[in-house]
């Protein structure tokens, strides 16, 4: 009897943990990589955690964000959906003496690379579907 209860409890805990992991990673993972002469930093960010963090932002600030974004909701959502359907492409490229910036779409990701020679390199990858979900959460 105790063994059956223990096995049942273990199966329940494993099921909950599995469901939590699936929910956490379902929104995709954004990655942030920063390298300077003193530091190398790699941060994977589950986008579900980013969505959850919105619920802890001060309501006064969130209301201002909603008011600012609301008039552009349909345009931004349409642009994100079209971007998801576009072939891979460089969207923005800026080169100067001080830094190079590249924004591109690769597969289902939006990628931002910033290279400031002698200072820092930054590489950010964000799943487009997560951008859309977070935008919707911000304006709703």
C-alpha positions as protocol buffer text, in pm:
chain_id: "A"
residue {
  index: 1
  type: UNK
  ca { x: 0 y: 0 z: 0 }
}
residue {
  index: 2
  type: UNK
  ca { x: 275 y: 246 z: 96 }
}
residue {
  index: 3
  type: UNK
  ca { x: 474 y: 154 z: -217 }
}
residue {
  index: 4
  type: UNK
  ca { x: 170 y: 220 z: -439 }
}
residue {
  index: 5
  type: UNK
  ca { x: 114 y: 554 z: -267 }
}
residue {
  index: 6
  type: UNK
  ca { x: 482 y: 646 z: -310 }
}
residue {
  index: 7
  type: UNK
  ca { x: 482 y: 547 z: -678 }
}
residue {
  index: 8
  type: UNK
  ca { x: 160 y: 742 z: -735 }
}
residue {
  index: 9
  type: UNK
  ca { x: 301 y: 1047 z: -559 }
}
residue {
  index: 10
  type: UNK
  ca { x: 625 y: 1025 z: -758 }
}
residue {
  index: 11
  type: UNK
  ca { x: 432 y: 995 z: -1085 }
}
residue {
  index: 12
  type: UNK
  ca { x: 221 y: 1297 z: -989 }
}
residue {
  index: 13
  type: UNK
  ca { x: 525 y: 1508 z: -903 }
}
residue {
  index: 14
  type: UNK
  ca { x: 703 y: 1407 z: -1225 }
}
residue {
  index: 15
  type: UNK
  ca { x: 387 y: 1491 z: -1421 }
}
residue {
  index: 16
  type: UNK
  ca { x: 365 y: 1837 z: -1262 }
}
residue {
  index: 17
  type: UNK
  ca { x: 734 y: 1906 z: -1317 }
}
residue {
  index: 18
  type: UNK
  ca { x: 707 y: 1793 z: -1681 }
}
residue {
  index: 19
  type: UNK
  ca { x: 400 y: 2009 z: -1738 }
}
residue {
  index: 20
  type: UNK
  ca { x: 579 y: 2306 z: -1580 }
}
residue {
  index: 21
  type: UNK
  ca { x: 888 y: 2259 z: -1797 }
}
residue {
  index: 22
  type: UNK
  ca { x: 677 y: 2226 z: -2112 }
}
residue {
  index: 23
  type: UNK
  ca { x: 478 y: 2538 z: -2024 }
}
residue {
  index: 24
  type: UNK
  ca { x: 796 y: 2730 z: -1945 }
}
residue {
  index: 25
  type: UNK
  ca { x: 967 y: 2645 z: -2273 }
}
residue {
  index: 26
  type: UNK
  ca { x: 659 y: 2651 z: -2496 }
}
residue {
  index: 27
  type: UNK
  ca { x: 700 y: 3023 z: -2544 }
}
residue {
  index: 28
  type: UNK
  ca { x: 1053 y: 2970 z: -2670 }
}
residue {
  index: 29
  type: UNK
  ca { x: 1387 y: 3078 z: -2538 }
}
residue {
  index: 30
  type: UNK
  ca { x: 1551 y: 3413 z: -2600 }
}
residue {
  index: 31
  type: UNK
  ca { x: 1927 y: 3419 z: -2566 }
}
residue {
  index: 32
  type: UNK
  ca { x: 2147 y: 3709 z: -2475 }
}
residue {
  index: 33
  type: UNK
  ca { x: 2523 y: 3687 z: -2523 }
}
residue {
  index: 34
  type: UNK
  ca { x: 2749 y: 3972 z: -2414 }
}
residue {
  index: 35
  type: UNK
  ca { x: 3126 y: 3976 z: -2441 }
}
residue {
  index: 36
  type: UNK
  ca { x: 3361 y: 4249 z: -2326 }
}
residue {
  index: 37
  type: UNK
  ca { x: 3729 y: 4240 z: -2245 }
}
residue {
  index: 38
  type: UNK
  ca { x: 3636 y: 4171 z: -1880 }
}
residue {
  index: 39
  type: UNK
  ca { x: 3322 y: 3965 z: -1911 }
}
residue {
  index: 40
  type: UNK
  ca { x: 3152 y: 3692 z: -2108 }
}
residue {
  index: 41
  type: UNK
  ca { x: 2785 y: 3649 z: -2028 }
}
residue {
  index: 42
  type: UNK
  ca { x: 2532 y: 3406 z: -2175 }
}
residue {
  index: 43
  type: UNK
  ca { x: 2173 y: 3425 z: -2053 }
}
residue {
  index: 44
  type: UNK
  ca { x: 1896 y: 3199 z: -2184 }
}
residue {
  index: 45
  type: UNK
  ca { x: 1559 y: 3356 z: -2104 }
}
residue {
  index: 46
  type: UNK
  ca { x: 1243 y: 3145 z: -2120 }
}
residue {
  index: 47
  type: UNK
  ca { x: 991 y: 3379 z: -2281 }
}
residue {
  index: 48
  type: UNK
  ca { x: 716 y: 3240 z: -2061 }
}
residue {
  index: 49
  type: UNK
  ca { x: 910 y: 3385 z: -1768 }
}
residue {
  index: 50
  type: UNK
  ca { x: 924 y: 3720 z: -1947 }
}
residue {
  index: 51
  type: UNK
  ca { x: 547 y: 3708 z: -1995 }
}
residue {
  index: 52
  type: UNK
  ca { x: 501 y: 3620 z: -1629 }
}
residue {
  index: 53
  type: UNK
  ca { x: 724 y: 3911 z: -1526 }
}
residue {
  index: 54
  type: UNK
  ca { x: 476 y: 4152 z: -1689 }
}
residue {
  index: 55
  type: UNK
  ca { x: 229 y: 4066 z: -1413 }
}
residue {
  index: 56
  type: UNK
  ca { x: 471 y: 4203 z: -1153 }
}
residue {
  index: 57
  type: UNK
  ca { x: 531 y: 4537 z: -1326 }
}
residue {
  index: 58
  type: UNK
  ca { x: 377 y: 4839 z: -1154 }
}
residue {
  index: 59
  type: UNK
  ca { x: 19 y: 4883 z: -1277 }
}
residue {
  index: 60
  type: UNK
  ca { x: 70 y: 5256 z: -1328 }
}
residue {
  index: 61
  type: UNK
  ca { x: 359 y: 5189 z: -1568 }
}
residue {
  index: 62
  type: UNK
  ca { x: 171 y: 4911 z: -1747 }
}
residue {
  index: 63
  type: UNK
  ca { x: -127 y: 5140 z: -1801 }
}
residue {
  index: 64
  type: UNK
  ca { x: 100 y: 5397 z: -1967 }
}
residue {
  index: 65
  type: UNK
  ca { x: 252 y: 5128 z: -2189 }
}
residue {
  index: 66
  type: UNK
  ca { x: -97 y: 5008 z: -2287 }
}
residue {
  index: 67
  type: UNK
  ca { x: -206 y: 5362 z: -2374 }
}
residue {
  index: 68
  type: UNK
  ca { x: 108 y: 5419 z: -2582 }
}
residue {
  index: 69
  type: UNK
  ca { x: 84 y: 5089 z: -2771 }
}
residue {
  index: 70
  type: UNK
  ca { x: -292 y: 5051 z: -2813 }
}
residue {
  index: 71
  type: UNK
  ca { x: -326 y: 5280 z: -3119 }
}
residue {
  index: 72
  type: UNK
  ca { x: -63 y: 5070 z: -3299 }
}
residue {
  index: 73
  type: UNK
  ca { x: -190 y: 4724 z: -3199 }
}
residue {
  index: 74
  type: UNK
  ca { x: -332 y: 4612 z: -3534 }
}
residue {
  index: 75
  type: UNK
  ca { x: -35 y: 4747 z: -3731 }
}
residue {
  index: 76
  type: UNK
  ca { x: 226 y: 4586 z: -3506 }
}
residue {
  index: 77
  type: UNK
  ca { x: 48 y: 4249 z: -3496 }
}
residue {
  index: 78
  type: UNK
  ca { x: 9 y: 4248 z: -3875 }
}
residue {
  index: 79
  type: UNK
  ca { x: 376 y: 4340 z: -3919 }
}
residue {
  index: 80
  type: UNK
  ca { x: 487 y: 4062 z: -3683 }
}
residue {
  index: 81
  type: UNK
  ca { x: 271 y: 3807 z: -3862 }
}
residue {
  index: 82
  type: UNK
  ca { x: 405 y: 3913 z: -4202 }
}
residue {
  index: 83
  type: UNK
  ca { x: 761 y: 3910 z: -4071 }
}
residue {
  index: 84
  type: UNK
  ca { x: 710 y: 3552 z: -3953 }
}
residue {
  index: 85
  type: UNK
  ca { x: 603 y: 3457 z: -4308 }
}
residue {
  index: 86
  type: UNK
  ca { x: 890 y: 3639 z: -4481 }
}
residue {
  index: 87
  type: UNK
  ca { x: 1202 y: 3463 z: -4599 }
}
residue {
  index: 88
  type: UNK
  ca { x: 1519 y: 3511 z: -4398 }
}
residue {
  index: 89
  type: UNK
  ca { x: 1662 y: 3858 z: -4452 }
}
residue {
  index: 90
  type: UNK
  ca { x: 1871 y: 4137 z: -4309 }
}
residue {
  index: 91
  type: UNK
  ca { x: 1623 y: 4400 z: -4187 }
}
residue {
  index: 92
  type: UNK
  ca { x: 1862 y: 4672 z: -4068 }
}
residue {
  index: 93
  type: UNK
  ca { x: 2235 y: 4712 z: -4106 }
}
residue {
  index: 94
  type: UNK
  ca { x: 2424 y: 5011 z: -3973 }
}
residue {
  index: 95
  type: UNK
  ca { x: 2800 y: 5040 z: -3991 }
}
residue {
  index: 96
  type: UNK
  ca { x: 3006 y: 5318 z: -3839 }
}
residue {
  index: 97
  type: UNK
  ca { x: 3353 y: 5367 z: -3701 }
}
residue {
  index: 98
  type: UNK
  ca { x: 3228 y: 5307 z: -3348 }
}
residue {
  index: 99
  type: UNK
  ca { x: 2992 y: 5013 z: -3394 }
}
residue {
  index: 100
  type: UNK
  ca { x: 2811 y: 4783 z: -3632 }
}
residue {
  index: 101
  type: UNK
  ca { x: 2449 y: 4688 z: -3581 }
}
residue {
  index: 102
  type: UNK
  ca { x: 2270 y: 4410 z: -3765 }
}
residue {
  index: 103
  type: UNK
  ca { x: 1904 y: 4316 z: -3723 }
}
residue {
  index: 104
  type: UNK
  ca { x: 1787 y: 4014 z: -3917 }
}
residue {
  index: 105
  type: UNK
  ca { x: 1521 y: 3751 z: -3939 }
}
residue {
  index: 106
  type: UNK
  ca { x: 1645 y: 3391 z: -3944 }
}
residue {
  index: 107
  type: UNK
  ca { x: 1384 y: 3119 z: -3945 }
}
residue {
  index: 108
  type: UNK
  ca { x: 1140 y: 3199 z: -3669 }
}
residue {
  index: 109
  type: UNK
  ca { x: 1383 y: 3423 z: -3480 }
}
residue {
  index: 110
  type: UNK
  ca { x: 1466 y: 3791 z: -3471 }
}
residue {
  index: 111
  type: UNK
  ca { x: 1840 y: 3841 z: -3423 }
}
residue {
  index: 112
  type: UNK
  ca { x: 2019 y: 4157 z: -3313 }
}
residue {
  index: 113
  type: UNK
  ca { x: 2399 y: 4180 z: -3328 }
}
residue {
  index: 114
  type: UNK
  ca { x: 2590 y: 4480 z: -3200 }
}
residue {
  index: 115
  type: UNK
  ca { x: 2965 y: 4493 z: -3234 }
}
residue {
  index: 116
  type: UNK
  ca { x: 3151 y: 4783 z: -3075 }
}
residue {
  index: 117
  type: UNK
  ca { x: 3519 y: 4711 z: -3146 }
}
residue {
  index: 118
  type: UNK
  ca { x: 3725 y: 4742 z: -2832 }
}
residue {
  index: 119
  type: UNK
  ca { x: 3413 y: 4766 z: -2613 }
}
residue {
  index: 120
  type: UNK
  ca { x: 3155 y: 4491 z: -2643 }
}
residue {
  index: 121
  type: UNK
  ca { x: 2982 y: 4239 z: -2862 }
}
residue {
  index: 122
  type: UNK
  ca { x: 2615 y: 4168 z: -2804 }
}
residue {
  index: 123
  type: UNK
  ca { x: 2411 y: 3894 z: -2970 }
}
residue {
  index: 124
  type: UNK
  ca { x: 2039 y: 3860 z: -2893 }
}
residue {
  index: 125
  type: UNK
  ca { x: 1803 y: 3600 z: -3038 }
}
residue {
  index: 126
  type: UNK
  ca { x: 1428 y: 3629 z: -2972 }
}
residue {
  index: 127
  type: UNK
  ca { x: 1159 y: 3397 z: -3110 }
}
residue {
  index: 128
  type: UNK
  ca { x: 914 y: 3602 z: -3319 }
}
residue {
  index: 129
  type: UNK
  ca { x: 612 y: 3419 z: -3177 }
}
residue {
  index: 130
  type: UNK
  ca { x: 723 y: 3530 z: -2831 }
}
residue {
  index: 131
  type: UNK
  ca { x: 750 y: 3892 z: -2941 }
}
residue {
  index: 132
  type: UNK
  ca { x: 392 y: 3869 z: -3065 }
}
residue {
  index: 133
  type: UNK
  ca { x: 267 y: 3706 z: -2744 }
}
residue {
  index: 134
  type: UNK
  ca { x: 440 y: 3963 z: -2522 }
}
residue {
  index: 135
  type: UNK
  ca { x: 311 y: 4250 z: -2734 }
}
residue {
  index: 136
  type: UNK
  ca { x: -43 y: 4113 z: -2705 }
}
residue {
  index: 137
  type: UNK
  ca { x: 1 y: 4077 z: -2329 }
}
residue {
  index: 138
  type: UNK
  ca { x: 119 y: 4437 z: -2310 }
}
residue {
  index: 139
  type: UNK
  ca { x: -176 y: 4585 z: -2498 }
}
residue {
  index: 140
  type: UNK
  ca { x: -454 y: 4368 z: -2353 }
}
